[in-house]
């Protein structure tokens, strides 16, 4: 199930038709500087609904922030949510939706999710996370990443406005594009991949490659194309989930201060060539022949003759973006990094990765080895 795409002029009608009386807008400060913010406020007002804003969260949002959001939602008797921002804003809104009807005196993460009828309108302000299309939300509890998942938190409505990407800082523009690219690549090779998910992933990859330059130059067509590519990549991972690339990246993000997409891209840059060179360690039930065929098909999607050419194309793109590389702080980093990877997430990776292999891959990322 994917959210229905609407336009700004549809918001008033939507709220009126559904007789919504109290709207919670989950957004960051940057969205308030956008033209669309004023339009959203006006549409809600014209629909006769009350608007409450919630912005008490940061990138990589914490559980405590969601608890505050739930409290606001309940106190204001909200019956509709608008989530405008990057993945953090949309993930916070998803968690508020899933938690608001739970027992407030117990840890929400330990309670069973019960579906409710509160809709979410998602307005992504970056072309990367694809959160507007997925059943997943990421928050941090006591410093540890928690993946909250339920089909009922997929936003019912999506508004894709390319003008929101015009003010993206250069680093964020590059990192979010890479996040979308990693979503599409990982979904394509995931153990849980299906014909439908590979179709979404392939379309996303083709659009990413087609629009990357125009997007990096901040053109209207490039922003529009990348926004839709990220949405398709989100549709793909909604089916498959991500693989080792994302499983490996979270501690890089928190320990080295990298943007999520930047960290994921560095992981995929070492993971992909390793997997292509070790198909004998295939753990996908479809077998090694399927795996090698899939890597060939992925290369073709990227317009390359061989998997090695596709891997090189990806690596060259990463180098052209000239993003800073993390530097290992101490030998202790290796222990922290390799122990941080969730073993359950590795089951969706088509090639076996042991703790020793993970350490080798991390050393490559941190410049400790010439392994490739």
Secondary structure as the mmCIF struct_conf table of DSSP 4:
data_model
#
loop_
_struct_conf.conf_type_id
_struct_conf.id
_struct_conf.beg_label_comp_id
_struct_conf.beg_label_asym_id
_struct_conf.beg_label_seq_id
_struct_conf.end_label_comp_id
_struct_conf.end_label_asym_id
_struct_conf.end_label_seq_id
HELX_LH_PP_P HELX_LH_PP_P1 UNK A 3 UNK A 3
STRN STRN1 UNK A 4 UNK A 5
TURN_TY1_P TURN_TY1_P1 UNK A 8 UNK A 9
HELX_RH_AL_P HELX_RH_AL_P1 UNK A 10 UNK A 17
TURN_TY1_P TURN_TY1_P2 UNK A 18 UNK A 19
STRN STRN2 UNK A 22 UNK A 27
HELX_RH_AL_P HELX_RH_AL_P2 UNK A 29 UNK A 32
TURN_TY1_P TURN_TY1_P3 UNK A 33 UNK A 33
BEND BEND1 UNK A 34 UNK A 34
HELX_RH_AL_P HELX_RH_AL_P3 UNK A 35 UNK A 46
TURN_TY1_P TURN_TY1_P4 UNK A 47 UNK A 48
STRN STRN3 UNK A 50 UNK A 54
BEND BEND2 UNK A 59 UNK A 60
STRN STRN4 UNK A 62 UNK A 62
HELX_RH_AL_P HELX_RH_AL_P4 UNK A 63 UNK A 75
TURN_TY1_P TURN_TY1_P5 UNK A 76 UNK A 77
STRN STRN5 UNK A 80 UNK A 85
BEND BEND3 UNK A 86 UNK A 86
HELX_RH_AL_P HELX_RH_AL_P5 UNK A 87 UNK A 99
TURN_TY1_P TURN_TY1_P6 UNK A 100 UNK A 101
BEND BEND4 UNK A 102 UNK A 102
TURN_TY1_P TURN_TY1_P7 UNK A 104 UNK A 105
BEND BEND5 UNK A 106 UNK A 106
HELX_RH_3T_P HELX_RH_3T_P1 UNK A 108 UNK A 110
BEND BEND6 UNK A 111 UNK A 111
HELX_LH_PP_P HELX_LH_PP_P2 UNK A 112 UNK A 113
STRN STRN6 UNK A 119 UNK A 124
BEND BEND7 UNK A 125 UNK A 128
HELX_RH_3T_P HELX_RH_3T_P2 UNK A 131 UNK A 133
BEND BEND8 UNK A 135 UNK A 135
STRN STRN7 UNK A 136 UNK A 141
TURN_TY1_P TURN_TY1_P8 UNK A 142 UNK A 143
STRN STRN8 UNK A 144 UNK A 149
HELX_RH_3T_P HELX_RH_3T_P3 UNK A 151 UNK A 153
BEND BEND9 UNK A 154 UNK A 154
BEND BEND10 UNK A 156 UNK A 156
STRN STRN9 UNK A 157 UNK A 158
HELX_RH_3T_P HELX_RH_3T_P4 UNK A 162 UNK A 165
TURN_TY1_P TURN_TY1_P9 UNK A 166 UNK A 167
HELX_RH_AL_P HELX_RH_AL_P6 UNK A 170 UNK A 189
TURN_TY1_P TURN_TY1_P10 UNK A 191 UNK A 192
HELX_RH_AL_P HELX_RH_AL_P7 UNK A 195 UNK A 216
TURN_TY1_P TURN_TY1_P11 UNK A 217 UNK A 218
HELX_RH_AL_P HELX_RH_AL_P8 UNK A 220 UNK A 240
HELX_RH_AL_P HELX_RH_AL_P9 UNK A 244 UNK A 256
HELX_RH_AL_P HELX_RH_AL_P10 UNK A 260 UNK A 277
HELX_RH_3T_P HELX_RH_3T_P5 UNK A 279 UNK A 281
STRN STRN10 UNK A 282 UNK A 282
TURN_TY1_P TURN_TY1_P12 UNK A 285 UNK A 286
HELX_RH_AL_P HELX_RH_AL_P11 UNK A 287 UNK A 301
TURN_TY1_P TURN_TY1_P13 UNK A 302 UNK A 303
BEND BEND11 UNK A 305 UNK A 306
HELX_RH_AL_P HELX_RH_AL_P12 UNK A 307 UNK A 321
TURN_TY1_P TURN_TY1_P14 UNK A 322 UNK A 322
HELX_LH_PP_P HELX_LH_PP_P3 UNK A 323 UNK A 326
TURN_TY1_P TURN_TY1_P15 UNK A 331 UNK A 331
HELX_RH_AL_P HELX_RH_AL_P13 UNK A 332 UNK A 340
BEND BEND12 UNK A 341 UNK A 341
HELX_RH_AL_P HELX_RH_AL_P14 UNK A 343 UNK A 346
TURN_TY1_P TURN_TY1_P16 UNK A 347 UNK A 348
BEND BEND13 UNK A 349 UNK A 350
STRN STRN11 UNK A 351 UNK A 351
HELX_RH_AL_P HELX_RH_AL_P15 UNK A 355 UNK A 365
TURN_TY1_P TURN_TY1_P17 UNK A 366 UNK A 367
BEND BEND14 UNK A 368 UNK A 368
#
